[in-house]
Amino acid sequence: MRTVVLTMKASVIEMFLVLLVTGVHSNKETSKKIKRPKFTVPQINCDVKAGKIINPEFIVKCPAGCQDPKFHVYGTDVYASYSSVCGAAVHSGVLDNSGGKILVRKVAGLSGYKGSYSNGVQSLSLPRWRESFIVLESKPKKGVTYPSALTYSSSKSPAAQAGETTKAYQRPPIPATTAQPVTLMQLLAVTVAVATPTILPRPSPSAASTTSIRRPEPVGHRSQEMDLWSTTTYTSSQNRPGADPGIQRQDPSGAAFEKPVRADVSLGRVPKEELSTQSLEPVSLGDPNCKIDLSFLIDGSTSIGKRRFRIQKQLLAGVAQALDIGPAGPLMGVVQYGDNPATHFNLKTHMNSRDLKTAIEKITQRGGLSNVGRAISFVTKNFFSKANGNRSSAPNVVVVMVDGWPTDKVEEASRLARESGINIFFITIEGAAENEKQYVVEPNFANKAVCRTNGFYSFHVQSWFGLHKTLQPLVKRVCDTDRLACSKTCLNSADIGFVIDGSSSVGTGNFRTVLQFVTNLTKEFEISDTDTRVGAVQYTYEQRLEFGFDQYSSKPDILNAIKRVGYWSGGTSTGAAINFALEQLFKKSKPNKRKLMILITDGRSYDDVRIPAMAAHLKGVITYAIGVAWAAQEELEVIATHPARDHSFFVDEFDNLYQYVPRIIQNICTEFNSQPRN
């Protein structure tokens, strides 16, 4: 009997060794055949709208030529899903007209979308839409599975035109049977009993009930009620063989249930990639009432010490928490200065408060001197660029934190920053004691730097332990966009009225040259309904309003309107033209706008210009008078605002008008920047 048992054990061991070798060989063959699928970026056409794509977040490739106005875009920064995906990418600056890859993320709908002109694309306004999206650079997030093929909301896929197929749930391949590795100790422990086969019972039909099975619809079609979902329920004692334990849930009665998953209708199976797809968290759009582009300049000098540097970071984290960071609200970046400044992250690096706080915690101190002036110059030249996420529709704000006093001068660097439209705030902590003031490089440096010297832009904190008290007032002030006075520059805060001589002496050819001169000047300004606005009057003996300040709100529309102005021909009544412009143009100017009149004439006026010119000056209209050929120099000086040398120009020939564009712009900006800052 013992001999028989040993013989049977040897036979069983021999059988398992054969199975083991066969399984290893099978595994090797299978591993050779299975290749990890390579992620391919789907390509779409310019006319594909985001709302047609079901996927909540995806990467796509746009073709060239999507700047075309026939591909409609609605909104700015955050776009209605009725917009062209690729058109919005060009408008946002993520792509240019040559196309490329982008990351698209769906977000909640807004109650309104504001149109704007950006990067050669004029987006439109929309009162309300159910869904929005934002466009980012095509940098995948870790742990997120992006689709290689998109799922569309209709059976007729617009992507098919671009050579892409919509995402279909194909019959999964039947997996090859592979033996699991067995250890030698397990083999030696085998007895005769293991040779007896055990037949597992198949689940009875009553153990699993399948619901929501519907008639199959065309591939890519999404039902109005819900997508084709299959929900299969198993009891706790009869769980589905091979089910993913991460999907199973337990109800209070002990019965297991599974979350709904998209089903393969032909087999009743669920594709493996659907089981592993990571759910996307909702994205905050940010607070639209505080839409600013904010840069914190933090003090990383050696003298500040580790403890105070940590308190400084706590303030930044508090600001990040208080501001609802997002693409439709405030964005924030951080620059640390010491001997030299360095950017830790720019405006588009972190698009929500949580990620921003995490990044702030990781900032380490650099050390060195306290060269604040050098840091402000760096931010002015490098930080607020389109590549770093700067938005033309948002005010630029810099908050400078200084421990004690700077080791270089800040006045000149700050002046250039203010003239660039940057609103500078200063937080100074523990200023110089009486016996330390001799070491201060630039006394009263904060007042020389800030946007206005009325106390709104500066905070002085007696002790680092009181720094937290500035959090709420600081957030309130940087979000008060109506009081961010430095956002108003010489190029974005005027109502400009052109008064153009259309008399017979000008002639058709020279009149077109004058219009080109007007075009060249207009191109220098930032045009919108909230920035600089432009109107035009043409005159002879009579006057004609070509277009008013409120007629066009984008630069392309203004430039096209200038081209359409027709030559009138007649006499020269300049005085009457000035009165007409005051009544028809500047009477409708906004109170917070600088009023600029630019008059171009080629001869002496038939009527008196003194009284109309005086009326313009009394109404606060700054007048520039440009005379060509036969214009009277003394008459130009009467018309022009004082001092006449800065506001009147004489050109001998029409063809030389273009040479005066830079000088006129420079004079306009010099006058604007010389205004008092209190």
C-alpha positions as CSV (number, residue, x, y, z in Angstrom):
1,M,0.0,0.0,0.0
2,R,2.8,2.4,0.9
3,T,4.5,1.6,-2.5
4,V,1.2,2.5,-4.3
5,V,0.9,5.8,-2.5
6,L,4.4,6.8,-3.2
7,T,4.0,5.9,-6.9
8,M,0.8,8.0,-7.1
9,K,2.6,11.0,-5.4
10,A,5.4,10.7,-7.9
11,S,2.9,10.7,-10.7
12,V,1.1,13.7,-9.4
13,I,4.4,15.6,-8.9
14,E,5.4,14.7,-12.5
15,M,2.1,16.0,-13.8
16,F,2.4,19.3,-12.0
17,L,5.9,19.8,-13.2
18,V,4.7,19.4,-16.8
19,L,1.9,21.9,-16.1
20,L,4.4,24.3,-14.6
21,V,6.7,24.1,-17.6
22,T,3.8,24.4,-20.0
23,G,2.4,27.5,-18.1
24,V,5.8,29.3,-18.0
25,H,6.2,28.7,-21.8
26,S,2.6,29.9,-22.3
27,N,3.2,33.0,-20.3
28,K,6.3,33.8,-22.3
29,E,4.5,33.4,-25.6
30,T,1.6,35.5,-24.3
31,S,3.9,38.3,-23.1
32,K,5.5,38.4,-26.5
33,K,2.1,38.8,-28.2
34,I,0.7,41.4,-25.8
35,K,1.9,45.0,-26.4
36,R,0.9,48.0,-24.4
37,P,-1.3,50.2,-26.5
38,K,0.3,53.4,-27.5
39,F,-1.7,56.6,-26.8
40,T,-2.6,58.4,-30.0
41,V,-3.9,61.9,-29.9
42,P,-7.3,62.3,-31.7
43,Q,-7.4,64.9,-34.5
44,I,-10.4,67.1,-34.9
45,N,-11.5,69.7,-37.5
46,C,-11.8,73.5,-36.8
47,D,-15.6,73.3,-36.8
48,V,-15.9,70.8,-34.0
49,K,-17.7,72.2,-31.0
50,A,-16.9,71.2,-27.4
51,G,-20.5,70.4,-26.7
52,K,-20.5,67.6,-29.3
53,I,-17.8,65.7,-27.4
54,I,-19.0,63.8,-24.3
55,N,-15.5,63.2,-22.7
56,P,-15.1,65.5,-19.7
57,E,-11.3,66.0,-20.3
58,F,-9.3,65.1,-23.4
59,I,-6.3,65.9,-25.5
60,V,-6.8,66.6,-29.2
61,K,-4.8,67.9,-32.2
62,C,-6.1,70.9,-34.1
63,P,-5.3,71.6,-37.7
64,A,-4.0,74.8,-39.1
65,G,-6.3,77.6,-40.2
66,C,-8.7,77.7,-37.2
67,Q,-8.3,81.5,-36.8
68,D,-11.0,81.8,-39.5
69,P,-14.0,83.9,-38.2
70,K,-16.4,81.3,-39.6
71,F,-15.5,79.1,-36.6
72,H,-17.4,80.8,-33.9
73,V,-16.1,81.3,-30.4
74,Y,-18.2,82.4,-27.4
75,G,-16.5,83.9,-24.2
76,T,-13.1,84.8,-23.0
77,D,-10.8,82.5,-21.0
78,V,-13.8,80.3,-20.2
79,Y,-15.8,79.4,-23.3
80,A,-19.3,78.2,-23.9
81,S,-19.4,74.6,-25.1
82,Y,-21.2,75.9,-28.3
83,S,-17.7,77.2,-29.3
84,S,-15.3,75.8,-31.8
85,V,-12.7,73.9,-29.7
86,C,-9.7,74.9,-31.9
87,G,-11.0,78.4,-32.4
88,A,-11.1,78.9,-28.6
89,A,-7.5,77.5,-28.4
90,V,-6.3,80.2,-30.8
91,H,-8.3,82.9,-29.0
92,S,-6.8,81.9,-25.6
93,G,-3.2,82.0,-27.0
94,V,-2.5,78.3,-26.3
95,L,-2.3,77.7,-30.1
96,D,-1.5,79.9,-33.0
97,N,-3.0,79.6,-36.5
98,S,-0.6,76.7,-37.4
99,G,-2.5,74.3,-35.0
100,G,-1.2,71.8,-32.5
101,K,-2.1,69.7,-29.5
102,I,-4.2,71.1,-26.6
103,L,-5.8,69.8,-23.4
104,V,-9.5,70.6,-23.0
105,R,-11.3,70.4,-19.7
106,K,-15.1,70.7,-19.3
107,V,-16.4,72.9,-16.5
108,A,-19.8,74.2,-15.3
109,G,-21.9,76.6,-17.4
110,L,-21.9,80.3,-16.8
111,S,-24.7,82.9,-16.6
112,G,-22.9,85.0,-19.2
113,Y,-20.0,85.0,-21.6
114,K,-18.2,88.2,-22.6
115,G,-16.7,88.4,-26.1
116,S,-13.3,89.9,-26.8
117,Y,-10.7,90.2,-29.6
118,S,-7.5,88.2,-28.9
119,N,-4.8,86.6,-31.1
120,G,-6.6,87.4,-34.3
121,V,-9.9,85.9,-33.2
122,Q,-13.0,87.9,-32.3
123,S,-15.0,85.9,-29.7
124,L,-18.7,86.6,-29.2
125,S,-20.9,87.3,-26.2
126,L,-23.5,84.8,-25.0
127,P,-26.0,85.4,-22.2
128,R,-26.1,81.8,-20.7
129,W,-25.0,78.3,-21.6
130,R,-25.3,74.9,-19.9
131,E,-21.7,73.9,-20.1
132,S,-18.2,75.5,-20.5
133,F,-14.7,74.5,-21.1
134,I,-11.2,75.8,-20.7
135,V,-8.1,75.2,-23.0
136,L,-4.7,74.4,-21.6
137,E,-1.4,73.3,-22.9
138,S,-1.3,69.5,-23.7
139,K,0.4,68.4,-20.5
140,P,-1.4,65.3,-19.2
141,K,-2.2,65.1,-15.5
142,K,-0.7,62.2,-13.6
143,G,-3.1,59.4,-13.0
144,V,-5.7,60.6,-15.6
145,T,-6.4,58.3,-18.5
146,Y,-7.1,60.3,-21.7
147,P,-9.1,58.8,-24.5
148,S,-7.3,57.8,-27.8
149,A,-10.7,58.2,-29.5
150,L,-13.4,60.7,-28.6
151,T,-17.0,59.9,-27.8
152,Y,-19.5,62.2,-29.7
153,S,-23.1,63.0,-28.8
154,S,-24.4,62.2,-32.2
155,S,-24.0,59.1,-34.4
156,K,-22.7,61.2,-37.3
157,S,-19.2,62.1,-35.9
158,P,-17.6,65.3,-37.1
159,A,-14.3,63.8,-36.3
160,A,-14.7,61.2,-39.1
161,Q,-14.0,63.9,-41.6
162,A,-10.5,64.3,-40.0
163,G,-9.8,60.6,-40.3
164,E,-10.8,59.7,-36.7
165,T,-13.2,57.0,-35.7
166,T,-15.5,57.5,-32.7
167,K,-14.9,55.4,-29.6
168,A,-16.7,52.1,-30.0
169,Y,-16.8,49.3,-27.5
170,Q,-15.4,46.3,-29.4
171,R,-15.7,42.6,-28.5
172,P,-12.8,42.0,-26.0
173,P,-10.4,39.2,-27.0
174,I,-10.8,36.0,-25.1
175,P,-7.9,35.8,-22.7
176,A,-5.5,32.9,-23.1
177,T,-5.5,30.3,-20.3
178,T,-2.3,30.7,-18.3
179,A,-1.1,28.6,-15.4
180,Q,-0.2,30.3,-12.2
181,P,3.3,29.7,-10.8
182,V,3.5,26.9,-8.2
183,T,6.3,26.6,-5.6
184,L,8.2,23.4,-5.0
185,M,6.9,23.2,-1.4
186,Q,3.3,23.3,-2.7
187,L,4.0,20.4,-5.0
188,L,5.5,18.3,-2.3
189,A,2.4,18.9,-0.1
190,V,0.1,17.5,-2.7
191,T,-1.8,14.3,-1.8
192,V,-4.0,11.9,-3.6
193,A,-7.0,14.0,-2.8
194,V,-5.9,16.9,-5.0
195,A,-6.0,14.7,-8.0
196,T,-9.8,14.5,-7.7
197,P,-11.3,17.3,-9.8
198,T,-13.7,19.8,-8.2
199,I,-16.4,21.2,-10.4
200,L,-17.5,24.7,-9.4
201,P,-21.2,25.4,-9.7
202,R,-22.2,28.0,-12.4
203,P,-24.2,30.9,-11.1
204,S,-27.9,30.3,-11.5
205,P,-30.0,32.8,-13.5
206,S,-31.6,34.0,-10.2
207,A,-28.3,34.9,-8.7
208,A,-27.7,37.7,-11.2
209,S,-30.3,40.1,-12.6
210,T,-29.4,42.3,-15.5
211,T,-31.2,45.6,-15.9
212,S,-31.4,48.5,-18.3
213,I,-30.5,46.3,-21.3
214,R,-31.9,48.2,-24.3
215,R,-31.9,47.9,-28.0
216,P,-28.4,48.7,-29.3
217,E,-28.0,52.1,-30.9
218,P,-25.5,53.2,-33.5
219,V,-21.9,53.5,-32.3
220,G,-21.1,56.9,-30.8
221,H,-24.8,57.7,-30.2
222,R,-25.8,59.1,-26.8
223,S,-29.4,58.6,-25.6
224,Q,-31.2,61.7,-24.4
225,E,-32.1,59.9,-21.2
226,M,-28.8,58.3,-20.4
227,D,-26.0,56.3,-22.1
228,L,-26.3,52.6,-22.6
229,W,-25.6,51.4,-19.0
230,S,-25.7,47.9,-17.7
231,T,-26.1,47.2,-13.9
232,T,-25.5,43.6,-12.8
233,T,-26.2,42.6,-9.2
234,Y,-24.8,39.5,-7.4
235,T,-25.4,38.2,-3.9
236,S,-22.6,38.2,-1.4
237,S,-22.2,34.4,-1.7
238,Q,-22.3,34.4,-5.5
239,N,-20.0,37.2,-6.6
240,R,-19.3,37.4,-10.3
241,P,-16.2,35.4,-11.1
242,G,-13.3,37.7,-12.0
243,A,-15.2,40.8,-10.8
244,D,-13.0,43.8,-9.9
245,P,-13.2,44.0,-6.1
246,G,-12.7,47.8,-6.3
247,I,-16.1,48.1,-8.0
248,Q,-18.1,46.0,-5.6
249,R,-20.0,47.6,-2.7
250,Q,-21.9,46.2,0.2
251,D,-25.3,47.4,1.3
252,P,-26.5,47.1,5.0
253,S,-28.2,43.8,4.3
254,G,-25.0,42.2,3.3
255,A,-25.8,41.9,-0.4
256,A,-23.0,43.1,-2.8
257,F,-23.8,45.4,-5.6
258,E,-21.7,47.1,-8.4
259,K,-21.7,50.6,-9.7
260,P,-23.1,51.0,-13.2
261,V,-20.6,50.6,-16.0
262,R,-20.9,51.0,-19.7
263,A,-21.7,47.6,-21.2
264,D,-20.6,45.9,-24.4
265,V,-24.0,45.0,-25.9
266,S,-22.7,42.2,-28.0
267,L,-21.2,40.2,-25.2
268,G,-22.5,41.7,-22.0
269,R,-18.9,42.4,-20.9
270,V,-17.3,45.6,-19.7
271,P,-14.1,46.8,-21.4
272,K,-11.2,46.7,-19.0
273,E,-10.2,50.3,-19.8
274,E,-13.6,51.5,-18.6
275,L,-13.0,49.9,-15.2
276,S,-9.7,51.7,-14.7
277,T,-10.7,55.1,-15.9
278,Q,-10.1,57.7,-13.1
279,S,-13.0,60.0,-12.4
280,L,-12.3,63.7,-12.8
281,E,-12.8,66.1,-10.0
282,P,-14.9,69.2,-10.6
283,V,-12.9,72.3,-11.5
284,S,-13.3,75.7,-9.8
285,L,-13.7,78.5,-12.3
286,G,-12.6,81.1,-9.7
287,D,-14.3,84.2,-8.4
288,P,-15.3,86.4,-11.4
289,N,-15.6,89.4,-9.1
290,C,-11.9,89.3,-8.4
291,K,-10.4,88.7,-11.9
292,I,-6.8,89.8,-11.5
293,D,-3.4,88.5,-12.5
294,L,-1.4,88.6,-9.3
295,S,2.3,88.3,-8.7
296,F,3.8,88.0,-5.1
297,L,7.4,89.3,-4.8
298,I,8.6,87.6,-1.6
299,D,11.7,88.4,0.4
300,G,14.2,85.5,0.4
301,S,17.2,87.5,1.6
302,T,19.5,86.0,4.2
303,S,18.6,88.6,6.9
304,I,15.0,87.5,7.0
305,G,15.8,84.1,8.7
306,K,14.0,80.8,8.4
307,R,11.2,81.6,10.9
308,R,10.1,84.9,9.3
309,F,10.4,83.3,5.9
310,R,7.9,80.7,7.1
311,I,5.5,83.4,8.4
312,Q,5.7,85.0,5.0
313,K,4.7,81.8,3.3
314,Q,1.8,81.4,5.7
315,L,0.5,84.8,4.5
316,L,0.8,83.6,0.9
317,A,-1.1,80.4,1.7
318,G,-3.8,82.4,3.4
319,V,-4.2,84.7,0.4
320,A,-4.3,81.6,-1.9
321,Q,-7.1,80.2,0.3
322,A,-9.0,83.5,0.5
323,L,-8.9,84.1,-3.2
324,D,-11.0,81.6,-5.2
325,I,-8.2,80.8,-7.8
326,G,-9.5,79.8,-11.2
327,P,-9.5,80.7,-14.9
328,A,-12.5,82.9,-14.6
329,G,-11.2,84.6,-11.5
330,P,-7.8,85.5,-9.9
331,L,-4.6,83.8,-11.0
332,M,-1.4,84.0,-8.9
333,G,2.3,83.4,-9.3
334,V,5.3,83.8,-7.0
335,V,8.7,85.4,-7.5
336,Q,11.4,85.2,-4.8
337,Y,14.1,87.8,-4.7
338,G,17.5,88.0,-3.0
339,D,20.6,88.9,-5.0
340,N,18.6,88.0,-8.1
341,P,14.9,87.3,-8.7
342,A,13.6,83.8,-9.7
343,T,10.1,82.7,-10.7
344,H,8.8,79.8,-8.6
345,F,5.6,79.5,-10.7
346,N,3.7,81.7,-13.1
347,L,0.1,82.6,-13.5
348,K,-1.0,79.4,-15.4
349,T,1.0,76.9,-13.4
350,H,-1.7,76.4,-10.7
351,M,-5.4,76.9,-11.6
352,N,-7.0,76.3,-8.2
353,S,-6.4,77.4,-4.6
354,R,-5.6,73.9,-3.3
355,D,-2.7,73.2,-5.8
356,L,-1.4,76.8,-5.2
357,K,-1.2,76.3,-1.4
358,T,0.6,73.0,-1.9
359,A,3.2,74.7,-4.2
360,I,3.7,77.5,-1.7
361,E,4.5,75.1,1.1
362,K,7.4,73.7,-1.0
363,I,9.1,77.0,-1.6
364,T,12.6,77.2,0.0
365,Q,14.6,80.3,1.0
366,R,17.3,81.4,-1.5
367,G,19.3,83.9,0.6
368,G,21.3,86.9,-0.5
369,L,20.7,90.6,-0.4
370,S,17.3,92.4,-0.7
371,N,17.4,93.7,-4.3
372,V,13.8,94.8,-4.6
373,G,14.3,97.2,-7.5
374,R,16.0,94.5,-9.6
375,A,13.0,92.2,-8.8
376,I,10.4,94.7,-9.9
377,S,12.3,95.3,-13.2
378,F,12.3,91.5,-13.7
379,V,8.6,91.2,-13.1
380,T,7.8,94.1,-15.5
381,K,9.9,92.6,-18.3
382,N,9.2,88.9,-17.9
383,F,6.3,87.9,-15.6
384,F,3.2,89.5,-17.2
385,S,3.5,87.9,-20.6
386,K,1.0,85.8,-22.6
387,A,3.4,82.8,-22.4
388,N,3.2,83.0,-18.6
389,G,-0.6,83.1,-18.6
390,N,-1.2,86.9,-18.5
391,R,-4.8,87.8,-19.6
392,S,-5.4,91.1,-21.4
393,S,-8.8,91.3,-19.7
394,A,-7.4,91.2,-16.1
395,P,-5.5,93.9,-14.2
396,N,-1.9,93.2,-13.4
397,V,-1.1,93.4,-9.6
398,V,2.2,93.0,-7.8
399,V,2.5,92.7,-4.0
400,V,6.0,93.3,-2.8
401,M,7.0,92.1,0.7
402,V,10.1,93.7,2.3
403,D,11.8,92.8,5.6
404,G,13.3,96.1,6.8
405,W,14.5,98.0,3.7
406,P,15.7,97.2,0.1
407,T,19.5,97.1,-0.6
408,D,18.9,98.8,-4.0
409,K,16.8,101.7,-5.4
410,V,13.2,101.0,-6.4
411,E,11.9,104.4,-7.7
412,E,12.9,104.1,-11.4
413,A,12.0,100.4,-11.7
414,S,8.6,101.1,-10.1
415,R,7.9,104.0,-12.4
416,L,8.4,101.8,-15.4
417,A,6.2,99.2,-13.9
418,R,3.4,101.7,-13.2
419,E,3.6,103.0,-16.8
420,S,3.2,99.4,-18.0
421,G,-0.1,99.2,-16.2
422,I,1.1,97.2,-13.1
423,N,-0.6,98.0,-9.8
424,I,2.2,97.9,-7.2
425,F,1.4,97.2,-3.5
426,F,4.0,97.2,-0.8
427,I,4.0,95.4,2.6
428,T,6.9,96.5,4.7
429,I,7.7,94.7,8.0
430,E,9.8,96.0,10.9
431,G,11.3,99.1,9.3
432,A,14.6,100.6,10.1
433,A,15.2,101.7,13.7
434,E,16.6,105.2,14.3
435,N,20.2,104.0,14.5
436,E,19.7,102.0,11.3
437,K,18.3,104.7,9.0
438,Q,21.8,105.6,7.9
439,Y,22.0,102.3,6.1
440,V,18.7,102.8,4.1
441,V,19.6,103.2,0.4
442,E,16.5,105.1,-0.6
443,P,14.4,106.8,2.2
444,N,10.6,106.7,1.8
445,F,11.0,104.0,-0.8
446,A,7.5,102.6,-0.5
447,N,5.8,105.9,-1.4
448,K,8.2,106.2,-4.4
449,A,7.1,102.7,-5.6
450,V,3.4,102.2,-5.1
451,C,0.7,103.0,-7.6
452,R,-0.8,105.9,-5.5
453,T,0.5,107.6,-2.4
454,N,-2.9,107.7,-0.7
455,G,-2.3,104.8,1.6
456,F,-4.4,102.3,-0.4
457,Y,-1.4,100.6,-1.9
458,S,0.9,100.3,1.1
459,F,0.9,98.4,4.4
460,H,3.4,98.8,7.2
461,V,3.5,96.0,9.9
462,Q,5.4,96.7,13.1
463,S,6.1,93.0,13.8
464,W,6.2,89.8,11.8
465,F,3.8,88.3,14.4
466,G,1.2,90.8,13.2
467,L,1.6,90.1,9.5
468,H,-1.6,87.9,9.5
469,K,-3.7,90.9,10.2
470,T,-3.0,92.3,6.7
471,L,-4.6,89.2,5.0
472,Q,-8.2,90.4,4.8
473,P,-7.6,94.1,3.9
474,L,-5.0,93.0,1.3
475,V,-7.4,90.6,-0.4
476,K,-10.2,93.2,-0.3
477,R,-7.9,95.9,-1.9
478,V,-6.4,93.7,-4.7
479,C,-9.9,92.6,-5.7
480,D,-11.3,96.1,-5.8
481,T,-10.6,96.4,-9.5
482,D,-12.4,99.8,-9.8
483,R,-9.6,101.3,-7.6
484,L,-6.7,99.7,-9.3
485,A,-5.7,103.0,-10.9
486,C,-2.4,101.8,-12.4
487,S,-4.4,99.5,-14.7
488,K,-5.2,102.7,-16.6
489,T,-2.4,103.5,-19.0
490,C,-1.9,106.1,-21.7
491,L,-3.0,103.4,-24.3
492,N,-6.1,102.0,-22.7
493,S,-8.0,104.9,-21.0
494,A,-8.9,107.5,-23.6
495,D,-11.8,108.5,-25.9
496,I,-10.0,109.6,-29.1
497,G,-11.9,111.7,-31.6
498,F,-10.3,112.3,-35.0
499,V,-11.4,115.5,-36.8
500,I,-10.4,115.1,-40.5
501,D,-10.3,117.8,-43.1
502,G,-12.1,116.6,-46.3
503,S,-11.8,119.8,-48.2
504,S,-11.2,120.0,-52.0
505,S,-7.6,121.0,-51.6
506,V,-6.8,117.6,-50.0
507,G,-7.6,115.5,-53.0
508,T,-8.6,111.8,-53.2
509,G,-5.1,110.4,-53.0
510,N,-3.9,112.5,-50.1
511,F,-7.2,111.8,-48.2
512,R,-6.3,108.1,-48.3
513,T,-2.9,108.9,-46.9
514,V,-4.6,110.8,-44.1
515,L,-6.8,107.8,-43.3
516,Q,-3.6,105.6,-43.2
517,F,-2.1,108.0,-40.7
518,V,-5.3,107.8,-38.6
519,T,-5.1,103.9,-38.9
520,N,-1.4,103.9,-37.8
521,L,-2.2,106.0,-34.7
522,T,-5.2,103.8,-33.8
523,K,-3.2,100.6,-33.9
524,E,-1.1,101.8,-31.0
525,F,-4.0,101.8,-28.6
526,E,-5.8,99.0,-26.7
527,I,-9.3,99.2,-28.1
528,S,-12.5,97.8,-26.4
529,D,-15.7,99.1,-24.8
530,T,-13.9,99.4,-21.5
531,D,-10.5,100.5,-22.8
532,T,-9.7,103.2,-25.4
533,R,-12.6,104.1,-27.7
534,V,-12.3,105.9,-31.1
535,G,-14.7,108.1,-33.1
536,A,-14.3,110.2,-36.2
537,V,-15.7,113.4,-37.8
538,Q,-15.1,114.6,-41.4
539,Y,-15.6,118.2,-42.3
540,T,-15.7,120.7,-45.2
541,Y,-18.1,123.6,-44.9
542,E,-20.3,121.1,-43.3
543,Q,-19.6,118.3,-40.8
544,R,-20.4,114.6,-40.8
545,L,-20.1,112.0,-38.0
546,E,-18.4,109.0,-39.5
547,F,-18.7,106.9,-36.4
548,G,-19.1,107.5,-32.6
549,F,-17.3,106.2,-29.6
550,D,-19.9,103.6,-28.8
551,Q,-20.3,102.2,-32.4
552,Y,-17.3,99.8,-32.5
553,S,-15.7,98.0,-29.6
554,S,-12.8,96.1,-31.2
555,K,-9.7,97.2,-33.1
556,P,-10.5,95.3,-36.3
557,D,-13.9,96.9,-36.5
558,I,-12.4,100.3,-35.9
559,L,-9.8,99.9,-38.6
560,N,-12.4,98.6,-41.1
561,A,-14.6,101.6,-40.3
562,I,-11.7,104.0,-41.0
563,K,-11.1,102.3,-44.4
564,R,-14.7,102.8,-45.3
565,V,-14.7,106.6,-44.8
566,G,-15.4,108.3,-48.1
567,Y,-13.8,111.5,-49.3
568,W,-16.3,114.4,-49.2
569,S,-14.7,117.5,-50.8
570,G,-15.7,121.1,-50.2
571,G,-14.5,124.1,-48.1
572,T,-12.6,124.4,-44.8
573,S,-14.6,125.4,-41.7
574,T,-12.3,124.1,-38.9
575,G,-14.0,126.1,-36.1
576,A,-17.4,124.7,-36.9
577,A,-15.9,121.2,-37.0
578,I,-14.5,121.6,-33.5
579,N,-17.9,122.6,-32.1
580,F,-19.5,119.7,-33.9
581,A,-17.0,117.2,-32.5
582,L,-17.6,118.6,-28.9
583,E,-21.4,118.1,-29.3
584,Q,-21.6,114.9,-31.3
585,L,-18.5,113.0,-30.0
586,F,-17.1,114.2,-26.7
587,K,-20.5,115.0,-25.1
588,K,-21.0,111.2,-25.1
589,S,-17.5,110.5,-23.6
590,K,-17.3,108.5,-20.4
591,P,-16.4,110.5,-17.2
592,N,-13.4,108.3,-16.4
593,K,-11.9,108.7,-19.9
594,R,-9.2,111.1,-21.0
595,K,-10.6,113.1,-23.9
596,L,-8.2,113.4,-26.9
597,M,-9.0,115.3,-30.1
598,I,-6.6,114.8,-33.0
599,L,-7.4,117.3,-35.8
600,I,-5.7,117.0,-39.2
601,T,-6.0,119.9,-41.7
602,D,-4.2,121.1,-44.9
603,G,-5.1,124.8,-44.9
604,R,-6.4,127.9,-43.1
605,S,-9.9,127.9,-41.8
606,Y,-12.7,130.0,-43.4
607,D,-14.1,130.6,-39.9
608,D,-12.7,131.6,-36.5
609,V,-11.1,128.8,-34.5
610,R,-10.3,130.7,-31.2
611,I,-13.7,130.4,-29.5
612,P,-14.3,126.7,-30.4
613,A,-10.7,125.9,-29.3
614,M,-11.2,127.7,-26.0
615,A,-14.5,125.7,-25.5
616,A,-12.6,122.4,-26.0
617,H,-10.0,123.4,-23.4
618,L,-12.6,124.3,-20.9
619,K,-14.4,121.0,-21.3
620,G,-11.1,119.1,-20.6
621,V,-10.5,118.0,-24.2
622,I,-6.8,117.7,-24.9
623,T,-6.3,118.8,-28.5
624,Y,-3.5,117.8,-30.9
625,A,-3.4,119.8,-34.1
626,I,-1.6,118.4,-37.2
627,G,-1.2,120.7,-40.2
628,V,-0.1,119.7,-43.7
629,A,1.2,121.8,-46.7
630,W,-0.8,125.1,-46.6
631,A,-1.9,124.9,-43.0
632,A,-1.3,128.1,-40.9
633,Q,1.2,127.5,-38.1
634,E,-0.3,130.2,-35.8
635,E,-3.7,128.7,-36.2
636,L,-2.5,125.2,-35.3
637,E,-1.0,126.7,-32.0
638,V,-4.3,128.3,-31.1
639,I,-6.2,125.1,-31.6
640,A,-3.6,122.9,-29.7
641,T,-3.6,122.5,-26.0
642,H,-0.9,124.3,-24.0
643,P,2.1,124.0,-24.3
644,A,1.6,124.2,-28.1
645,R,5.1,122.7,-28.8
646,D,3.9,119.4,-27.4
647,H,0.5,119.4,-29.1
648,S,0.9,121.0,-32.6
649,F,2.8,119.6,-35.5
650,F,3.5,120.8,-39.0
651,V,4.2,118.4,-41.9
652,D,5.3,119.7,-45.3
653,E,3.9,116.8,-47.3
654,F,1.1,114.3,-46.8
655,D,3.5,111.4,-47.5
656,N,5.6,112.4,-44.4
657,L,2.6,112.1,-41.9
658,Y,3.6,108.6,-40.9
659,Q,6.9,109.9,-39.4
660,Y,5.0,111.7,-36.7
661,V,3.1,108.7,-35.3
662,P,5.8,107.7,-32.7
663,R,6.3,111.3,-31.5
664,I,2.5,111.9,-31.0
665,I,2.1,108.6,-29.1
666,Q,5.2,109.5,-26.9
667,N,3.7,112.9,-26.1
668,I,0.3,111.4,-25.2
669,C,2.0,108.9,-22.9
670,T,4.4,111.4,-21.3
671,E,1.6,113.7,-20.5
672,F,-0.5,110.9,-19.0
673,N,2.4,109.6,-16.9
674,S,3.2,113.1,-15.5
675,Q,-0.1,113.2,-13.7
676,P,0.2,113.4,-9.8
677,R,0.0,110.0,-8.0
678,N,-2.0,111.1,-5.0
